[in-house]
Amino acid sequence: MAHPQLRCYNQVPSCSSSLCGSGRTRICYSKHDLERGRRALCTTLLVEGVSFSGGSSKRQERNGKCTSIARTLSVSASASSTVENPILDAESNLIDALIGIQGRGRGVTPLKLENISEAVRLLESLGGVDEPTSSGLIEGTWRLMFTTRPGTASPIQRAFVGVDTFSVFQEITLRGTNDPRVCNIVRFSEAIGELKVEAAASIASGRRILFQFDKAAFLFKFLPFKVPYPVPFRLLGDEAKGWLETTYLSPSGDIRISKGNKGTTFVLQKKVDGRQRLLQAISSGQDVQRVIEELIPTNPLKNSADLQYLSGKWRLVWSSQAADANWLQKATTGFPSWQIVEAETGRLQNLVEFFPGFKLRARARSEATSAQCRDVNIEGASLEVGALELPLKITGSGFTEVLYLDKRIRITRGNKGSTFVHVRDE
């Protein structure tokens, strides 16, 4: 039997873009469900005293009431589909803006910085948890995703925060202890160990935590003892003191935006999505292939080879070269590389920058052969030295399969088995 036509509204509204992979939940009602609800409502009206006496006029009045109420229910359900949850949408926008940011903000372009700043300002204006320091959601381990890192930042921030291969965390413990603490942790790797800088903490207001650094040490996995951090906190006086003001805490407890007394803005998360896990795995060089395989089934697009989604400039951030990959592909591994997909024609350009002013540009045409695959035919290449262009006779053909695509991340696999991860460039 054919499924009745569905009418949907969002319980937790999904974003309007078909590229959003946030996986929000929908509840759907069919026309059959609405009609069944209308009949049940009419029965209730009859049981509760709508009289049959008075002939057809009474029945018409009763039917009119039922029809009117059912129409109201239908319109309300339809109208609900346009209702959005501004906090969830704003959080998704912030996460999207953070995708591809290197060094937690180191060297971020002005455009990307403005996108992040705008997403931060929007969340701060929306609110979140009213008094973050009064909520247990602020406690726990937070991963630092982004910081503005001004020149007044602490030496720890300047030395470690901008290194992608390190993970940076902040632990907050305020309740259930006689020693409330804020601890900043730089984890070099699971094999090497970490630096832990601790501060005694107290609550100053509904948004602000006061702290004073009092101890720090390196905890190396290959040593049975701690190595003291060479900073005499006792001699620093007020320089060891500071405050942390939380300007936004997500109602889910997963996102926090805080500002420090030196003017730094921090964006932290407790849980990271699959795309962020992938970029963290690429930075650390660990478990990249495993995280890729976990992310692929969440591909939000069924027609990921469509140019309306695929077009743009994409920066290569990781690749695994197959044993029989072509020599040019192997020779350019490790150099900054981009792929440019033209929206109208589907023509491709692969651009490799060996150093400023010295580039290799390969050109190809592509054609969709399925919802996820495109044939690729290389038509030539050139070496560009300043304004000078030296043509190279390079040809070849193959195909590429788009395994995952959203508006920030692209994962593809070539016909020889090489896998590529690209981030969309602004």
ChimeraX attribute file (.defattr): number of C-alpha atoms within 10 A of each C-alpha:
attribute: neighborCount
match mode: 1-to-1
recipient: residues
	/A:1	3
	/A:2	4
	/A:3	7
	/A:4	11
	/A:5	10
	/A:6	12
	/A:7	16
	/A:8	16
	/A:9	21
	/A:10	20
	/A:11	16
	/A:12	16
	/A:13	21
	/A:14	23
	/A:15	20
	/A:16	10
	/A:17	9
	/A:18	12
	/A:19	16
	/A:20	20
	/A:21	19
	/A:22	14
	/A:23	12
	/A:24	13
	/A:25	12
	/A:26	14
	/A:27	11
	/A:28	14
	/A:29	16
	/A:30	14
	/A:31	14
	/A:32	13
	/A:33	14
	/A:34	17
	/A:35	14
	/A:36	13
	/A:37	14
	/A:38	20
	/A:39	15
	/A:40	13
	/A:41	16
	/A:42	20
	/A:43	13
	/A:44	12
	/A:45	15
	/A:46	13
	/A:47	10
	/A:48	9
	/A:49	8
	/A:50	15
	/A:51	13
	/A:52	12
	/A:53	9
	/A:54	8
	/A:55	9
	/A:56	10
	/A:57	11
	/A:58	14
	/A:59	15
	/A:60	11
	/A:61	12
	/A:62	18
	/A:63	13
	/A:64	12
	/A:65	15
	/A:66	19
	/A:67	16
	/A:68	13
	/A:69	15
	/A:70	20
	/A:71	14
	/A:72	12
	/A:73	15
	/A:74	18
	/A:75	11
	/A:76	12
	/A:77	18
	/A:78	15
	/A:79	12
	/A:80	15
	/A:81	17
	/A:82	13
	/A:83	14
	/A:84	16
	/A:85	14
	/A:86	14
	/A:87	18
	/A:88	20
	/A:89	17
	/A:90	19
	/A:91	18
	/A:92	17
	/A:93	20
	/A:94	21
	/A:95	20
	/A:96	21
	/A:97	19
	/A:98	22
	/A:99	16
	/A:100	22
	/A:101	21
	/A:102	17
	/A:103	19
	/A:104	23
	/A:105	20
	/A:106	17
	/A:107	11
	/A:108	15
	/A:109	12
	/A:110	9
	/A:111	10
	/A:112	17
	/A:113	17
	/A:114	13
	/A:115	16
	/A:116	22
	/A:117	15
	/A:118	16
	/A:119	21
	/A:120	21
	/A:121	14
	/A:122	18
	/A:123	24
	/A:124	17
	/A:125	12
	/A:126	12
	/A:127	15
	/A:128	19
	/A:129	20
	/A:130	15
	/A:131	17
	/A:132	25
	/A:133	22
	/A:134	15
	/A:135	15
	/A:136	13
	/A:137	18
	/A:138	24
	/A:139	17
	/A:140	14
	/A:141	18
	/A:142	22
	/A:143	20
	/A:144	22
	/A:145	23
	/A:146	22
	/A:147	22
	/A:148	18
	/A:149	20
	/A:150	13
	/A:151	12
	/A:152	12
	/A:153	16
	/A:154	12
	/A:155	10
	/A:156	13
	/A:157	18
	/A:158	15
	/A:159	9
	/A:160	18
	/A:161	24
	/A:162	20
	/A:163	17
	/A:164	19
	/A:165	18
	/A:166	18
	/A:167	22
	/A:168	24
	/A:169	21
	/A:170	21
	/A:171	16
	/A:172	20
	/A:173	19
	/A:174	22
	/A:175	13
	/A:176	7
	/A:177	8
	/A:178	7
	/A:179	12
	/A:180	16
	/A:181	22
	/A:182	24
	/A:183	20
	/A:184	23
	/A:185	23
	/A:186	21
	/A:187	21
	/A:188	19
	/A:189	15
	/A:190	9
	/A:191	10
	/A:192	12
	/A:193	16
	/A:194	20
	/A:195	22
	/A:196	19
	/A:197	19
	/A:198	20
	/A:199	23
	/A:200	18
	/A:201	23
	/A:202	19
	/A:203	16
	/A:204	14
	/A:205	13
	/A:206	14
	/A:207	19
	/A:208	20
	/A:209	22
	/A:210	19
	/A:211	22
	/A:212	21
	/A:213	23
	/A:214	16
	/A:215	18
	/A:216	22
	/A:217	17
	/A:218	20
	/A:219	19
	/A:220	19
	/A:221	14
	/A:222	9
	/A:223	11
	/A:224	8
	/A:225	11
	/A:226	13
	/A:227	13
	/A:228	13
	/A:229	15
	/A:230	10
	/A:231	13
	/A:232	13
	/A:233	18
	/A:234	13
	/A:235	9
	/A:236	12
	/A:237	11
	/A:238	11
	/A:239	11
	/A:240	16
	/A:241	17
	/A:242	16
	/A:243	18
	/A:244	22
	/A:245	20
	/A:246	23
	/A:247	23
	/A:248	26
	/A:249	27
	/A:250	21
	/A:251	16
	/A:252	11
	/A:253	19
	/A:254	16
	/A:255	23
	/A:256	24
	/A:257	22
	/A:258	18
	/A:259	19
	/A:260	16
	/A:261	14
	/A:262	15
	/A:263	13
	/A:264	17
	/A:265	22
	/A:266	20
	/A:267	23
	/A:268	23
	/A:269	22
	/A:270	18
	/A:271	14
	/A:272	16
	/A:273	12
	/A:274	15
	/A:275	21
	/A:276	18
	/A:277	17
	/A:278	24
	/A:279	24
	/A:280	20
	/A:281	18
	/A:282	20
	/A:283	19
	/A:284	16
	/A:285	12
	/A:286	13
	/A:287	13
	/A:288	20
	/A:289	16
	/A:290	11
	/A:291	18
	/A:292	21
	/A:293	12
	/A:294	12
	/A:295	18
	/A:296	16
	/A:297	10
	/A:298	15
	/A:299	19
	/A:300	17
	/A:301	20
	/A:302	13
	/A:303	18
	/A:304	24
	/A:305	24
	/A:306	20
	/A:307	17
	/A:308	13
	/A:309	16
	/A:310	22
	/A:311	20
	/A:312	17
	/A:313	19
	/A:314	22
	/A:315	21
	/A:316	22
	/A:317	17
	/A:318	19
	/A:319	19
	/A:320	16
	/A:321	17
	/A:322	15
	/A:323	10
	/A:324	10
	/A:325	15
	/A:326	12
	/A:327	8
	/A:328	9
	/A:329	11
	/A:330	14
	/A:331	9
	/A:332	15
	/A:333	15
	/A:334	13
	/A:335	12
	/A:336	15
	/A:337	20
	/A:338	21
	/A:339	22
	/A:340	20
	/A:341	21
	/A:342	18
	/A:343	15
	/A:344	9
	/A:345	12
	/A:346	21
	/A:347	18
	/A:348	23
	/A:349	19
	/A:350	18
	/A:351	20
	/A:352	21
	/A:353	16
	/A:354	14
	/A:355	10
	/A:356	8
	/A:357	11
	/A:358	15
	/A:359	18
	/A:360	20
	/A:361	20
	/A:362	20
	/A:363	19
	/A:364	20
	/A:365	18
	/A:366	21
	/A:367	17
	/A:368	18
	/A:369	12
	/A:370	13
	/A:371	14
	/A:372	19
	/A:373	22
	/A:374	22
	/A:375	18
	/A:376	21
	/A:377	18
	/A:378	18
	/A:379	15
	/A:380	15
	/A:381	21
	/A:382	18
	/A:383	16
	/A:384	16
	/A:385	14
	/A:386	10
	/A:387	8
	/A:388	11
	/A:389	15
	/A:390	11
	/A:391	14
	/A:392	13
	/A:393	8
	/A:394	13
	/A:395	13
	/A:396	11
	/A:397	13
	/A:398	13
	/A:399	18
	/A:400	21
	/A:401	22
	/A:402	25
	/A:403	24
	/A:404	23
	/A:405	27
	/A:406	22
	/A:407	16
	/A:408	19
	/A:409	21
	/A:410	22
	/A:411	22
	/A:412	20
	/A:413	19
	/A:414	20
	/A:415	15
	/A:416	15
	/A:417	16
	/A:418	17
	/A:419	20
	/A:420	18
	/A:421	21
	/A:422	22
	/A:423	23
	/A:424	21
	/A:425	16
	/A:426	11
